[in-house]
Amino acid sequence: MLNIADYLPVLLFILVGAAVGVVPMLLGRLLGAHNPDPAKNSAYECGFEAFEDARMKFDVRYYLIAILFILFDLETALLFPWAVASKELGFEVFLVVMVFIAELALAFFYLWKRGALDWE
């Protein structure tokens, strides 16, 4: 027989998670100032004006650097599970991880020398 009390921790977890996400936004909206200045409306991060034509052309290097960041970020994220379980996996897996890290470093060095990471 299912008991609703068994699901109380899950329900509380969902409610606390929703509150942590929603309450700060509501407080900021209610208590914050609503007078954006030109600095707030200026270009941010990508370097392009926020209120221009959506079909404007811009450099492909922006996409290249973004894709390379995602690629290397995901590959390095794969190292964490191996590091956590390294004692149980043994020396063979250690060698596989070292080959993976060497390939990752070689690819990074190649991209660096080819200038793929230069923004200018």
N, C-alpha and C positions, 0 to 999 in steps of 0.2 A: 504494500500500500504506500502510495506517495504521500509524503508529509510536506506541507508548505514550509515548515520550519527548516527543512533541509536546504531549501533554496534561498533562505534569508541572507546568507553571506554573499551570494551572487547578486541578489537584488541590491544589497547595500553597496557592493562594489560598483555596480552600474550607476547608482544614484550619486555616489561620491565622485565618480569619474565625470559624470555629466555636470555636477555642481562645480567641480574644479575647472571645467572648460567654459561654462556659461557665466558663472558669477563674476569673474574678473572682467569679462566683456561688458556685462550689464553695468557694473560699477564704473568702468571707464566711460561708458556712454552717458551715464547719469551725472557723474561728478566731474568729467573732463571738460575742458574748454573746446568750443566749436568755432574757432577762428583761425583757419589755416592761412599761413603766410606764404609768400612766394617760394621760400626754401622748402616748405612741405610739398608744394606742387611741382618742384623741379625734378629733373631726371634722376632716377635712383637705380643704382647697380648696373644696369645694362648700358647706360650712357645715352639713351635716346629720350627725346621729349615725350612726355606722357600723353599729350593731347594733339598729336599730329595724325596724318593719314595712316591708317592701319596697314596699307599696302606699300609702305615705303621699303626700299631695299636697304639691307645692311649686310655687313661682312659675314661670310660663312665661318670665319674663325671663332665667332661667338658660339656657334653650334658645335664646332670641333672641340673646343675647350670644355664645353658642358658635357659632351659625350665622353671625352677622356676622363673627366672628373668622376662621372658615374661609373665608368668601367673600372678605374683603379680603386674607387671607394668600395665597390661591391667585391672586388677581388681581395682587398685587405680585410673586408668583413668576414670572408670565408676563413681567415686565419684564427679567429676567436674560438670557434668550436673545437678546432684542432688543439689550440693551446689549453683549453679547459680539460680535454680528454687525453692529453699527451702521455700521461703516465700509464694509462690502460692500453693505449694503441701500440706501443712498442717502437723498436728502432726502425723497422721497415717503413712505417708511416712517417717517422721523423725524416727519413731520406726523401720520401715523396714530397713532404712539405718544403724541404730545403731546395729541391728541384723547382717547385712552384715559386718560391721566393726568388730564386735565381732568374727564372723566366720573367717574373714581374719586374725585377730590377733591370734586366736586359731590355725589356720593352720600354720601360721608362727612360733609360739612357738613350735608346734609339730615337724616341720621340723628342727628347730634349735636344739631341744633336741635330735632328732634322728641322728644328725650329717650330714644331707643332705647339709648343707651350708658350711661345712668345705672343704677346698681345698686340704689340705694335706692328 
